Amino acid sequence: MDLTEQVKHYYGKVLQGSDDLKTGACCTTDAAPAHIRALMTDIHPEVSSRYYGCGLVVPELLEGCRILDLGSGSGQDVFLLSALAGEQGEVVGVDMTPEQLEVARKHEAWHQEKYGYSRPNTRFLEGRLEQLDTLELEPGSFDIVVSNCVLNLVPDKEAVLASVFRLLKFGGEFYFSDVYADRRLPEALKADPVLYGECLSGALYWNDFLQLAKQAGFADPRLLTGRPLSVDDPAQQEKLGNARFFSATYRLIKLDGLESHCEDYGQAVRYKGSIPHHEHSFTLDRHHVIESGRVFPVCGNTWRMLHETRFAPHFEFFGDFSSHFGIFAGCGTDLPFETADTQSTSGCC
């Protein structure tokens, strides 16, 4: 049985509900905002009982958006996002497990009625994520792609990232949660059905993920949240040795010409406080929590991520790209050359 069939069997036949999980990797523990918690009470119980996500994949400003959910499972994230996208939006879920898709499709009409829509704004397709080009998905047609603890389960992660880049509109984003390791894991661990099925032995080393994302066209990946994962089953922990695991949410924005580093052009933004449920501040990523009303200096990439996306109407923008002042201070890259105040006086190189 290859890895894809192994995952298909694990999620279709072995797991019958969230209580069957043997580790905490595929569980969401982050506290959802109040408006999201309220919407989650409208999810059909059979759908929520077969939920295996590791994060909250609900970005801001979804009204009217066309959204693609990769590895949609029984449909919890699809239905939650469909409530936020509204009747004029659309959410397409892709999954390869017939048993999960059966649950999702069975409850489409139920959620349509729950939300008061005249027609369903959801659609579920069966397919493998590394073969998205075989599905009827038009390039450049999605505002947002989401995924919740699924990329680690796909053997060809490079193919998935390349397809996501192709399917997104200019200025669109891949907003997703997944599991990462602090090192490259032994290939042999992938043969373990529990470790692989529960999102651990297929997890990427975090720096390998960043390089793959950049190769796919996402030049400046932005980390929103990250938390350590515990493996409470001693038998599973013994197999993993000293490897540590983390659940993280990234925002990858499709923009041509983003620079490899944070470059300073003397630019700034001011948030208007107009994004619903984010009146006091807006979080682009963990380093950019922008308070409303305050002028906030930004690098060129961040300026573009706000100016050339759906966030633009909610900001005032200051500056342009006419003057360059070097690396933006505090962004992790410093001047590599010694200056007068950093030169060693020891005489030893």
SVG drawing of the C-alpha trace seen along z (x, -y; Angstrom):
<svg xmlns="http://www.w3.org/2000/svg" viewBox="-34 -59 80 61">
<polyline fill="none" stroke="black" stroke-width="0.4" points="0.0,0.0 1.6,-3.3 1.5,-6.4 -1.6,-7.9 -3.6,-4.7 -2.4,-4.3 -3.8,-7.8 -7.0,-7.1 -7.5,-3.8 -6.6,-5.5 -9.1,-8.3 -11.8,-6.3 -11.7,-3.0 -9.6,-3.3 -10.8,-6.6 -14.5,-6.8 -14.3,-10.0 -12.0,-12.5 -11.9,-10.3 -10.0,-7.6 -6.9,-9.7 -3.8,-8.4 -1.9,-11.7 -2.8,-15.4 -1.3,-16.5 -4.6,-16.5 -6.5,-18.5 -7.3,-22.2 -6.7,-23.6 -6.4,-27.3 -9.3,-29.3 -11.5,-30.6 -12.8,-34.2 -16.3,-34.6 -17.9,-35.1 -16.3,-31.9 -17.4,-29.9 -20.9,-31.1 -20.8,-29.9 -19.4,-26.5 -22.5,-25.8 -24.3,-25.7 -22.1,-22.8 -24.0,-19.5 -22.8,-17.2 -21.9,-14.3 -19.6,-16.7 -17.9,-18.1 -17.5,-14.6 -15.2,-13.6 -13.0,-16.7 -9.2,-16.3 -7.7,-19.8 -4.7,-21.2 -5.5,-24.9 -8.1,-27.6 -8.1,-28.4 -10.4,-31.4 -8.7,-34.5 -10.3,-37.9 -12.6,-39.5 -14.2,-36.4 -17.5,-38.0 -18.1,-37.2 -14.8,-35.3 -14.2,-32.1 -12.3,-29.7 -10.7,-26.3 -10.3,-23.9 -7.6,-21.2 -8.3,-18.0 -11.7,-19.1 -12.7,-15.9 -16.2,-15.8 -16.6,-19.5 -16.4,-21.4 -14.1,-24.1 -16.0,-24.3 -19.3,-24.9 -17.8,-27.4 -16.2,-29.3 -19.4,-29.2 -21.2,-31.0 -18.6,-33.8 -18.3,-33.9 -22.1,-34.5 -24.5,-33.4 -22.5,-35.2 -19.3,-33.5 -18.3,-29.9 -16.3,-27.2 -15.0,-24.2 -13.7,-21.3 -11.3,-18.6 -10.7,-15.3 -9.7,-11.8 -11.6,-9.9 -15.1,-8.7 -16.3,-8.1 -15.5,-11.6 -17.0,-13.1 -20.2,-11.1 -20.7,-12.8 -20.0,-16.3 -22.3,-15.9 -25.1,-14.5 -25.2,-17.7 -24.9,-20.3 -28.6,-21.0 -28.8,-21.0 -26.2,-23.8 -27.8,-25.7 -31.1,-25.8 -29.3,-26.7 -27.7,-29.7 -30.9,-30.7 -29.3,-30.5 -31.5,-30.1 -28.9,-27.8 -25.8,-25.9 -22.6,-27.8 -20.5,-24.7 -19.1,-22.0 -17.1,-18.9 -14.7,-17.2 -13.0,-13.8 -9.3,-14.0 -5.7,-13.8 -4.1,-17.1 -0.9,-16.4 -3.2,-16.0 -5.3,-19.2 -4.6,-19.8 -6.9,-16.9 -9.9,-18.5 -12.1,-21.2 -10.4,-24.1 -9.6,-27.1 -6.2,-28.7 -6.3,-32.1 -9.9,-31.7 -9.6,-31.5 -9.2,-34.4 -8.1,-32.1 -6.9,-28.6 -7.0,-27.0 -5.8,-23.7 -6.0,-22.3 -3.4,-19.7 -3.2,-18.0 -0.1,-19.1 2.0,-16.7 -0.1,-13.8 0.8,-14.4 4.0,-12.8 4.5,-15.4 4.3,-18.6 6.1,-20.5 3.3,-19.7 0.6,-20.9 2.3,-24.3 2.8,-24.8 -0.9,-24.0 -2.0,-26.4 0.1,-29.2 -1.4,-28.4 -5.0,-28.4 -4.8,-31.7 -5.7,-35.1 -3.0,-37.8 -3.1,-39.1 -4.8,-35.9 -3.4,-33.9 -2.8,-30.4 -3.8,-30.5 -3.2,-27.1 -2.3,-25.2 0.1,-22.2 2.5,-20.3 6.3,-20.8 9.3,-19.1 12.5,-20.7 14.6,-18.4 14.4,-16.1 12.8,-12.8 14.0,-9.3 12.3,-8.1 11.5,-4.8 9.0,-6.5 6.6,-7.1 5.8,-3.4 4.2,-3.6 0.5,-4.0 -0.2,-5.8 2.7,-8.2 2.0,-9.1 -1.8,-9.1 -1.7,-11.4 0.4,-14.0 3.8,-13.4 6.1,-11.3 5.1,-13.1 5.8,-16.5 8.3,-18.7 11.4,-20.2 10.3,-23.8 13.2,-25.2 12.6,-22.8 9.0,-24.0 10.1,-27.6 12.4,-26.8 9.6,-24.8 7.2,-27.7 9.7,-30.1 10.4,-27.8 6.6,-27.6 6.5,-31.4 5.6,-32.5 8.7,-34.6 7.9,-35.9 6.1,-33.3 4.5,-34.9 4.1,-32.9 1.0,-33.8 0.9,-31.4 2.9,-28.4 2.7,-26.1 4.5,-23.0 2.7,-19.6 2.9,-16.9 2.9,-13.2 1.3,-11.7 1.4,-8.1 4.8,-6.7 4.9,-4.1 4.6,-6.7 7.1,-9.1 9.7,-6.3 9.6,-5.9 10.1,-9.6 13.1,-10.0 14.1,-13.6 12.3,-15.1 10.0,-18.0 6.8,-19.0 4.9,-22.2 1.5,-23.2 1.8,-26.4 -0.4,-28.7 1.2,-30.4 0.0,-33.1 1.5,-32.8 0.5,-35.7 0.7,-35.5 2.4,-38.7 4.9,-38.9 8.3,-40.6 8.3,-40.3 11.8,-40.7 13.8,-37.9 14.3,-40.1 12.6,-43.0 13.8,-46.1 13.3,-49.6 11.8,-52.3 10.6,-54.6 7.0,-53.4 4.3,-53.2 0.6,-52.3 -2.3,-53.3 -5.0,-50.8 -8.6,-52.3 -10.0,-49.7 -12.6,-48.8 -12.2,-45.0 -15.2,-43.3 -14.2,-41.7 -10.8,-43.4 -11.6,-46.9 -8.7,-47.5 -5.9,-45.9 -5.1,-43.8 -2.6,-40.9 -0.9,-40.3 1.5,-37.9 3.1,-37.5 5.6,-40.4 2.9,-42.8 0.1,-43.4 -1.1,-46.8 -3.1,-48.9 -5.9,-51.0 -5.1,-54.7 -1.4,-54.4 1.2,-55.0 3.1,-51.8 6.4,-51.6 6.6,-48.7 9.0,-47.1 8.3,-47.1 6.9,-43.5 4.5,-44.2 3.4,-47.5 2.6,-45.5 0.8,-42.7 -1.6,-45.3 -1.7,-47.6 -2.3,-45.0 -4.7,-42.6 -8.3,-42.7 -6.9,-44.5 -6.2,-47.7 -9.5,-49.6 -8.8,-49.3 -5.5,-51.1 -4.0,-54.4 -0.6,-54.2 2.4,-56.4 5.5,-56.5 6.5,-54.7 9.5,-52.9 11.5,-55.9 14.1,-55.8 15.8,-52.7 17.3,-52.8 18.7,-49.2 17.5,-46.3 14.5,-47.0 15.8,-47.0 14.7,-44.2 13.6,-41.8 16.1,-39.1 18.8,-40.2 21.5,-42.7 24.3,-44.4 26.9,-41.6 29.9,-43.9 31.7,-45.2 31.2,-48.8 33.3,-51.0 31.2,-50.0 31.3,-46.2 34.9,-45.7 36.9,-43.3 39.9,-44.7 41.5,-41.3 43.4,-41.3 42.3,-37.7 40.0,-37.0"/>
</svg>
